[in-house]
Structures are given as C-alpha cells and as structure tokens.
Amino acid sequence: MRVCRTAALGIDVYACPECGEVTEIYHSCKNRFCPTCSWRDTVKWAEKVKEKMMCIPHRHVIMTLPHQLNGLIKHNEKLLYNTLLRTSADTFKDWMLEKHNLKPGIISVLHTFGETKDYHVHVHMIVSWGGIEKVTRLLKPIKGEFVNYDFLKNKFRKKFEDTLFSLYENGELRHDFKNIISLRQYINRINRKKWNIRLELPMDVPEKVVRYIGRYSKRTCLSEYKITKMEGRKIGFRYKDNKNKDINGRPIEKEMEMDYTDFFPRLLQHVPLKYFRLVRYYGYYSNSGSIPEEYLSKFDKKENETTTSEEENDGNNHELTDSKICEYCEKEKIYIHTVFKSKNNPEVINYRRELLNRKALFKKTAA
C-alpha cells in the first residue's frame, strides 16, 4: 500500500502512434484496505452491478449487531460475519415471501466500523422493494413503504440467536461460557434492548440506488482526505456525528485526535479477513441469469457518466480511469513497455510486450 502507484510497482508506458505523446500509468497495489484502490474498485463494481438490477424501487437497509456481542464476535470473526450476512438477508427473503409472495434481490456488504472507526459490526443491504412472483413469474413492486419494524427486529434476532446456539451445540463456537444456560443468560441480558434495523425510503432505479451501492460497498474505512493532522505522536481525522445534526438534518462534521498507539490498533482491526467475501448476493441477485431480460434496469451510459458526484466519491479525487486516448490526435495510444524501479536497485528494468511472450527481458542503466 505504501508504494501504491509509484515506480516500485511498475509503470506502463503508452505512446500515440501519430504524434508520439507519451502517457505513464502507474500500477496499483490492489489491496482491499488501500483507500485509492478500494475506491476505484468500488466504482467499477457499481457500474457492473447496476446493469443486473431489477427495474423496481430498492431500499437501503442497515442491520446492526448489539455492541455487547463484540467480544464474542472478535473470537469468531469469520463464523459470525457469515452468520450476520446470511441471517439478515434471510430475514427479508422470508418476510417478503410470506407477506407478498415475492422473491427479492439483495446485495449485502459487511462493515465492521463506525464513523469514529470503533468496532461496530453491521451490514448494509440494497433490497429490491418487490420481486418476482414464484408462480406467475411476474415482476411486482411492493406498494407503500410501511413495515412492522418490531416484527423484523424480532425475526432478525431469533434467526441470529438460533444459529448462535446451533454453533455452540456443534462445538464450532469459541467461547468462555460454562454451559448452555450461561450462554442463554448472556443473550437475555443483550435482549433487554431491541436489536437495531434501519430502512431508508424506497429509491427509484437507477441513479439513487447506484449512489448508495458506490458509497457502501468495497471501500476502506478511512479515506486519506479525512486525515487532518499528523504531528509528532498525534493523528487527527474528520468524522460525522450522526447524533448531532445541523438545521438541514445533516450530521455535523467533527474532528477526533488520537495518539498513534491508539489510532493504528483502532484502524487495523478493520482490515478484511483474508479471502473473506465482504459483498454477498442473495435472492435473484445471487443468480442474475435467472432474471428475465425485460425485468432488468436499462442504463444510458452517456446520461449516467456523471453519476459519480462529489457526494458519491466523498472527497476522493482520484481519476477513475487512466486515459489512453491522445488529446491531440484523438487516437488510442499503443503500449510500449513497462518500467520497474527499485530503491535498492539503481537500474531500470524494461519489459516489452513482444519480449514478455518469450519470457525474455532486457536491462538498461537508468538515465
């Protein structure tokens, strides 16, 4: 990540065949925790996924686990992350099938952080507000926006608890409980407060849904632009205080300053688990090929080129694509070679495309 988009990872050199204008494109680290790479991957992913969404309203849903479970979750990260993603999606799938006889499409994204980067495990979901009827195969939206929150909260809680007890009985759960009774007492204490579910108003396809997909998907927990201070032992960053809002109803932005010995452990606890899929697909979105073509959203690429607004990129000013079109001749530039430069090696290594196929390379002294 520290050498992302520097000469150490390599530079692809392209040139215009007409005027010789040269473009250098730096290689990225492709780390999921890299602020730059995660943003670019998010935008590409959003562009790809929006074309597979059903042409009905969607709702942004947030389902949060109680903080009292944090200790147990940290001992069983992969196990309980999987449980949260599955049970939250099943809650809406079952409810929509029982009440409306519809099978929805759901895109779920796991987050483990809050605004102040504390440990806050929750899942963001894009839920189609309607779906395809099982028998008639007709696409139908749900009329109205009202839901019984208490019913959904209890359904979500029971599904998660049932899985938790099943994991305990099967010996898969790492814990310090003496027996099943102590586990039940632990859960009962947590259940004195209702579990938290938040549903935002239905959004029409495509622009509003795509905006939420981009914002709540694969991005890292802290963007570089939010870091306001790095002096001595102190590091400061901006965050939104959702409990205090301005006259327009928007969260007030504040700054938090921490010693680096506190900042880095807080930040690094959110590094994604190796090979863990943070984004999951459920219902009809788990197999987009099963959605009839006429039910998919139609996007005009020219009209949607500007969907990445300042609000969406949230301060990331990185270019989304590296232009390979000559601004003078308007012709596509041709790949010339790739350059690697190391601190410990004074030489520059050039790999030419035609030579790479024969596993050959040549070196030349750096100018």
C-alpha positions as CSV (number, residue, x, y, z in Angstrom):
1,M,0.0,0.0,0.0
2,R,2.9,2.4,0.8
3,V,4.2,2.1,-2.7
4,C,0.9,2.0,-4.5
5,R,1.0,3.9,-7.8
6,T,4.8,4.5,-7.6
7,A,7.6,3.4,-9.8
8,A,8.3,0.5,-7.4
9,L,5.3,-1.4,-8.6
10,G,5.8,-0.6,-12.2
11,I,4.8,1.9,-14.8
12,D,3.1,1.1,-18.1
13,V,4.3,3.4,-20.9
14,Y,1.9,4.2,-23.8
15,A,2.5,6.4,-26.8
16,C,0.4,7.9,-29.5
17,P,1.2,6.3,-32.9
18,E,0.8,9.7,-34.7
19,C,2.4,12.4,-32.6
20,G,4.4,10.3,-30.0
21,E,2.6,11.8,-27.0
22,V,3.6,9.6,-24.0
23,T,1.3,8.5,-21.1
24,E,2.6,6.8,-18.0
25,I,0.2,4.6,-16.0
26,Y,1.3,3.6,-12.5
27,H,0.5,0.1,-11.2
28,S,-1.7,-0.2,-8.1
29,C,-1.3,-2.4,-5.1
30,K,-4.9,-3.8,-5.4
31,N,-5.1,-4.2,-1.7
32,R,-8.7,-4.2,-0.3
33,F,-7.6,-1.8,2.5
34,C,-5.9,0.7,0.2
35,P,-8.0,3.9,0.1
36,T,-7.2,4.6,-3.6
37,C,-7.6,1.0,-4.9
38,S,-10.8,0.3,-2.9
39,W,-12.4,3.4,-4.3
40,R,-11.6,2.6,-7.9
41,D,-12.7,-1.0,-7.5
42,T,-16.0,0.2,-5.9
43,V,-16.8,2.5,-8.9
44,K,-16.0,-0.3,-11.4
45,W,-18.1,-2.8,-9.4
46,A,-21.1,-0.4,-9.1
47,E,-21.0,0.2,-12.9
48,K,-21.1,-3.5,-13.5
49,V,-23.7,-4.4,-10.9
50,K,-26.3,-1.7,-11.7
51,E,-27.0,-3.3,-15.1
52,K,-28.1,-6.5,-13.3
53,M,-30.6,-4.9,-11.0
54,M,-34.4,-5.2,-11.4
55,C,-36.3,-2.2,-12.7
56,I,-38.2,-1.6,-9.4
57,P,-37.6,0.6,-6.4
58,H,-34.9,-0.5,-3.9
59,R,-34.4,0.2,-0.3
60,H,-31.2,0.8,1.7
61,V,-31.3,-1.3,4.8
62,I,-28.8,-1.4,7.7
63,M,-28.9,-4.2,10.2
64,T,-26.6,-3.9,13.3
65,L,-25.5,-6.4,15.9
66,P,-25.6,-5.2,19.6
67,H,-22.2,-4.0,20.9
68,Q,-22.4,-6.4,23.8
69,L,-21.7,-9.2,21.2
70,N,-18.4,-7.6,20.2
71,G,-16.2,-9.7,22.4
72,L,-17.8,-12.9,21.1
73,I,-17.6,-11.7,17.5
74,K,-13.9,-10.9,17.7
75,H,-13.2,-14.5,18.9
76,N,-15.3,-15.9,16.0
77,E,-14.9,-13.3,13.3
78,K,-15.4,-15.3,10.1
79,L,-18.1,-17.5,11.6
80,L,-20.3,-14.7,13.0
81,Y,-19.7,-12.4,10.0
82,N,-21.1,-15.2,7.8
83,T,-24.0,-15.6,10.2
84,L,-24.8,-11.9,10.2
85,L,-24.8,-11.7,6.4
86,R,-26.9,-14.8,5.9
87,T,-29.5,-14.2,8.6
88,S,-30.0,-10.5,7.7
89,A,-30.7,-11.5,4.1
90,D,-32.9,-14.4,5.1
91,T,-35.0,-12.1,7.3
92,F,-36.1,-10.1,4.3
93,K,-36.3,-13.0,2.0
94,D,-38.7,-14.9,4.3
95,W,-40.7,-11.8,5.2
96,M,-41.2,-10.9,1.6
97,L,-42.2,-14.4,0.6
98,E,-44.6,-14.9,3.5
99,K,-46.3,-11.5,3.2
100,H,-46.1,-10.6,-0.5
101,N,-45.3,-14.0,-2.1
102,L,-42.3,-12.4,-3.8
103,K,-38.7,-13.4,-4.1
104,P,-36.5,-10.3,-3.9
105,G,-32.9,-9.5,-4.9
106,I,-30.5,-8.5,-2.2
107,I,-26.9,-7.1,-2.2
108,S,-25.2,-7.2,1.2
109,V,-22.0,-5.5,2.3
110,L,-20.3,-6.2,5.6
111,H,-18.9,-3.2,7.6
112,T,-17.1,-3.5,11.0
113,F,-16.6,0.2,11.6
114,G,-18.5,3.3,12.8
115,E,-17.7,6.9,12.0
116,T,-15.0,7.1,14.7
117,K,-13.6,3.8,13.5
118,D,-14.6,1.9,16.6
119,Y,-15.7,-1.7,16.4
120,H,-19.3,-1.5,15.1
121,V,-20.5,-4.7,13.2
122,H,-23.3,-4.1,10.8
123,V,-24.4,-4.9,7.3
124,H,-25.6,-2.6,4.5
125,M,-28.1,-4.1,2.2
126,I,-29.7,-3.0,-1.1
127,V,-33.1,-4.7,-1.1
128,S,-35.4,-4.7,-4.1
129,W,-38.7,-3.3,-2.8
130,G,-40.6,-6.1,-4.6
131,G,-39.6,-9.0,-6.7
132,I,-40.7,-11.9,-8.9
133,E,-43.7,-14.0,-8.0
134,K,-42.9,-17.6,-7.6
135,V,-45.8,-19.0,-9.7
136,T,-46.6,-16.3,-12.3
137,R,-43.0,-15.1,-12.7
138,L,-44.3,-11.5,-12.8
139,L,-42.2,-8.6,-11.5
140,K,-44.2,-6.7,-8.9
141,P,-43.1,-3.8,-6.6
142,I,-44.4,-3.5,-3.1
143,K,-46.9,-0.7,-2.7
144,G,-46.1,1.7,0.1
145,E,-43.2,2.0,2.4
146,F,-44.6,0.9,5.7
147,V,-43.1,-2.1,7.5
148,N,-43.5,-3.5,11.0
149,Y,-40.1,-2.7,12.5
150,D,-40.7,-4.7,15.7
151,F,-41.6,-7.8,13.7
152,L,-38.5,-7.6,11.5
153,K,-36.2,-6.9,14.5
154,N,-37.5,-9.9,16.4
155,K,-37.2,-12.1,13.2
156,F,-33.6,-11.0,12.7
157,R,-32.7,-11.5,16.4
158,K,-34.3,-15.0,16.5
159,K,-32.5,-16.1,13.3
160,F,-29.2,-14.9,14.6
161,E,-29.7,-16.5,18.1
162,D,-30.8,-19.8,16.7
163,T,-27.7,-20.0,14.6
164,L,-25.6,-19.0,17.6
165,F,-27.0,-21.8,19.7
166,S,-26.6,-24.2,16.9
167,L,-22.9,-23.3,16.5
168,Y,-22.5,-23.7,20.3
169,E,-24.1,-27.2,20.4
170,N,-22.0,-28.3,17.4
171,G,-18.7,-27.2,19.1
172,E,-17.9,-24.6,16.4
173,L,-18.1,-21.5,18.6
174,R,-15.1,-20.3,20.5
175,H,-16.3,-19.1,23.9
176,D,-15.9,-18.9,27.7
177,F,-19.4,-20.0,28.7
178,K,-19.6,-22.7,31.3
179,N,-22.7,-24.3,29.7
180,I,-25.7,-23.5,27.5
181,I,-27.5,-21.9,30.5
182,S,-24.8,-19.2,30.8
183,L,-25.0,-18.6,27.1
184,R,-28.8,-18.1,27.3
185,Q,-28.3,-15.7,30.3
186,Y,-25.8,-13.7,28.3
187,I,-28.2,-13.4,25.3
188,N,-31.1,-12.5,27.6
189,R,-29.1,-9.6,29.0
190,I,-28.4,-8.4,25.5
191,N,-32.1,-8.7,24.5
192,R,-33.2,-6.2,27.1
193,K,-32.9,-3.7,24.3
194,K,-34.3,-4.2,20.8
195,W,-31.9,-5.0,18.0
196,N,-31.4,-2.2,15.5
197,I,-32.7,-2.2,12.0
198,R,-32.9,0.9,9.8
199,L,-34.7,1.2,6.5
200,E,-34.5,4.2,4.3
201,L,-37.2,5.3,1.9
202,P,-37.6,3.3,-1.4
203,M,-35.4,4.7,-4.2
204,D,-36.1,4.6,-7.9
205,V,-33.6,2.9,-10.2
206,P,-31.0,3.8,-11.3
207,E,-29.3,6.9,-10.0
208,K,-30.2,6.9,-6.3
209,V,-29.6,3.2,-5.9
210,V,-26.2,3.3,-7.7
211,R,-25.2,6.2,-5.4
212,Y,-25.8,4.0,-2.4
213,I,-24.1,1.0,-3.9
214,G,-21.0,3.1,-4.5
215,R,-20.9,4.6,-1.1
216,Y,-21.5,1.4,1.0
217,S,-19.5,-1.3,-0.9
218,K,-15.9,-2.2,-1.0
219,R,-14.3,1.0,0.2
220,T,-11.8,1.1,3.1
221,C,-12.9,2.5,6.4
222,L,-10.8,5.7,6.3
223,S,-10.1,7.8,3.2
224,E,-6.8,9.7,3.1
225,Y,-8.5,13.1,2.6
226,K,-10.2,12.7,6.0
227,I,-6.9,12.7,7.8
228,T,-6.4,16.2,9.1
229,K,-3.3,16.0,11.2
230,M,-0.1,14.0,11.6
231,E,2.2,15.8,14.1
232,G,4.5,14.1,16.4
233,R,2.5,11.3,18.1
234,K,-0.9,12.8,17.2
235,I,-3.1,11.9,14.3
236,G,-6.4,13.6,13.6
237,F,-9.2,12.7,11.3
238,R,-12.7,14.0,10.4
239,Y,-15.9,12.1,11.1
240,K,-19.7,12.7,11.0
241,D,-21.5,12.9,14.3
242,N,-24.8,11.2,13.5
243,K,-26.3,12.1,16.9
244,N,-25.9,15.8,16.3
245,K,-27.3,17.4,13.1
246,D,-27.5,20.8,11.6
247,I,-30.6,22.8,10.6
248,N,-30.8,20.8,7.3
249,G,-30.8,17.5,9.2
250,R,-27.3,16.5,8.1
251,P,-24.8,15.1,10.6
252,I,-22.3,17.6,12.0
253,E,-18.7,17.0,11.0
254,K,-16.2,16.9,13.8
255,E,-12.5,16.1,14.3
256,M,-11.0,13.4,16.5
257,E,-7.4,13.5,17.6
258,M,-5.6,10.4,18.9
259,D,-2.1,9.2,19.9
260,Y,-0.8,6.9,17.1
261,T,-0.6,4.0,19.6
262,D,-4.4,4.2,19.9
263,F,-5.1,5.2,16.3
264,F,-3.4,2.3,14.5
265,P,-5.0,-0.6,16.5
266,R,-8.4,1.1,16.0
267,L,-7.8,1.4,12.3
268,L,-6.2,-2.0,11.7
269,Q,-8.9,-4.0,13.4
270,H,-11.0,-3.4,10.2
271,V,-8.5,-5.0,7.8
272,P,-10.6,-7.5,5.9
273,L,-10.1,-11.2,6.7
274,K,-8.0,-13.0,4.1
275,Y,-10.2,-14.4,1.3
276,F,-13.4,-13.2,3.1
277,R,-16.1,-12.0,0.7
278,L,-17.3,-8.7,2.1
279,V,-20.0,-8.4,-0.6
280,R,-22.7,-11.1,-0.9
281,Y,-25.7,-11.6,-3.2
282,Y,-29.0,-13.2,-2.3
283,G,-32.4,-14.0,-3.8
284,Y,-32.5,-13.3,-7.5
285,Y,-29.2,-11.3,-7.3
286,S,-27.4,-14.5,-6.4
287,N,-28.0,-15.7,-9.9
288,S,-28.6,-12.8,-12.2
289,G,-29.0,-15.1,-15.2
290,S,-32.4,-16.2,-13.8
291,I,-33.9,-12.7,-14.1
292,P,-35.7,-12.2,-17.4
293,E,-34.1,-9.6,-19.6
294,E,-37.2,-7.3,-19.7
295,Y,-37.1,-7.0,-15.9
296,L,-33.5,-5.6,-15.8
297,S,-32.8,-1.9,-15.5
298,K,-31.8,-0.1,-18.7
299,F,-29.0,2.4,-18.4
300,D,-27.9,5.0,-20.8
301,K,-24.2,5.2,-20.4
302,K,-24.0,8.8,-21.7
303,E,-26.6,10.0,-19.3
304,N,-25.0,8.2,-16.3
305,E,-21.4,9.2,-16.9
306,T,-21.7,12.0,-14.3
307,T,-23.3,9.9,-11.5
308,T,-20.1,10.0,-9.6
309,S,-20.7,13.3,-7.9
310,E,-18.8,14.9,-5.1
311,E,-21.3,13.4,-2.7
312,E,-20.7,9.9,-4.1
313,N,-16.9,10.0,-4.2
314,D,-16.9,11.6,-0.8
315,G,-13.8,13.6,-1.4
316,N,-11.8,11.1,-3.4
317,N,-10.3,13.0,-6.3
318,H,-8.5,10.1,-7.8
319,E,-9.0,9.6,-11.6
320,L,-11.3,6.7,-12.2
321,T,-9.7,5.7,-15.5
322,D,-6.2,6.4,-16.9
323,S,-6.8,7.9,-20.4
324,K,-5.1,6.1,-23.2
325,I,-6.6,8.4,-25.9
326,C,-4.3,11.1,-27.2
327,E,-5.8,14.5,-26.5
328,Y,-4.2,16.0,-29.7
329,C,-4.8,13.2,-32.3
330,E,-7.8,11.5,-30.5
331,K,-6.2,8.1,-31.3
332,E,-5.7,5.3,-28.9
333,K,-2.2,5.1,-27.6
334,I,-0.1,1.9,-28.1
335,Y,1.6,0.0,-25.2
336,I,5.4,0.4,-25.4
337,H,6.9,-1.2,-22.3
338,T,6.7,-1.5,-18.5
339,V,9.3,0.1,-16.2
340,F,10.2,-1.1,-12.7
341,K,12.4,1.0,-10.5
342,S,13.6,-0.1,-7.0
343,K,15.2,1.9,-4.2
344,N,17.9,-0.8,-3.7
345,N,18.5,-1.3,-7.5
346,P,19.9,1.7,-9.4
347,E,18.9,0.1,-12.7
348,V,15.6,0.4,-14.5
349,I,14.1,-2.9,-15.9
350,N,12.0,-2.6,-19.0
351,Y,9.6,-5.4,-20.0
352,R,8.5,-5.2,-23.6
353,R,5.2,-6.8,-24.6
354,E,6.6,-8.7,-27.5
355,L,9.5,-10.0,-25.5
356,L,7.4,-11.0,-22.5
357,N,5.7,-13.6,-24.5
358,R,9.1,-15.3,-25.0
359,K,9.9,-14.8,-21.2
360,A,12.8,-12.5,-22.2
361,L,13.8,-9.2,-20.6
362,F,16.5,-6.6,-21.0
363,K,18.1,-4.1,-18.7
364,K,19.3,-0.6,-19.3
365,T,21.0,1.8,-17.0
366,A,18.7,4.5,-15.6
367,A,19.1,7.8,-17.3
